[in-house]
Amino acid sequence: MSIPASTRPYAFTWELLGDLAEGRPNLGPMMRVEAYRLMQFTLRDRLEAEFGTAKMATLFYDAGFTAGGWFMDHVVGPCADLSALVARLQQALVVMGIGVLRVEKADATGAEIILTMSEDLDCSGMPELGRASCKYDEGFIAALLSRFSGHRYTVQEVDCWTNGARTCRFVATQIADDDHGAT
């Protein structure tokens, strides 16, 4: 059961990103990857310890989905077709230092899309752990594709730096019985 955003003091809104020009006049909008990963992986650690691995993974996927929707609405914007979406995403992700996105394969209907992300903020350069680790990215990509297409997508990471690959590879699949539309 989800608690309505209107009753939660920490519900996300785009305004929470703040005015970085005013708030960080000397440091600006950029920060070191280590600082981001310190926050991400200690948060994952605490969530896993408290709720278990499966629930932590679900929460990270869901958080990524929330972020991807806001990112689509406030950074990428409406796109006429998949090529336009990919071009805008590639530019935004590089400018923000998030990663280098490529479309490896997309079927004509858009029902399945395979994407790669090199130099991924979440995992590139990490030690091999024997498992994929980019649950947040899965949700983020699912939301982008869902918002763009109007159809719900699920995304699974099949290759990751942490499972021995040197790029993250995601398989995005449109959910066939789309009763609820994109969220």
C-alpha angles and dihedrals in degrees: 000000000000122000113230114257091232091067098043119090093207100044109142123252128166090245090068088075085072133196103309094183089060098035098042106029093154104031098038125195099313129090137171119279090231090063092051092047092046089058094041099047097042088050090049090049093053094044091049092048091049102038108014133254098285095050092045090052091049092049092050092048090049092047089051089050091053091048093046092054093051091044091052092049098044106027111022102030128186116337128197095216145353092273091057091047092051093047093051092044093049091052096045094046093051094044090050093045093240099125149289111280126203133173108229097180138354126177119225093255096048090236091127127025127175115205133181129205119199124191087020114194091222103052120356109127095017122130119267109268100175093246140070113259109186102101091139090054091051091057093042092054092044091055094047092052093042093051092045097048104029089233125104117251133193119205130202127188109227099174128031139168087246093058094049103273119118094220132039114246122197129191112208116196126187111232107241101212097053102176096151105042124218118327 
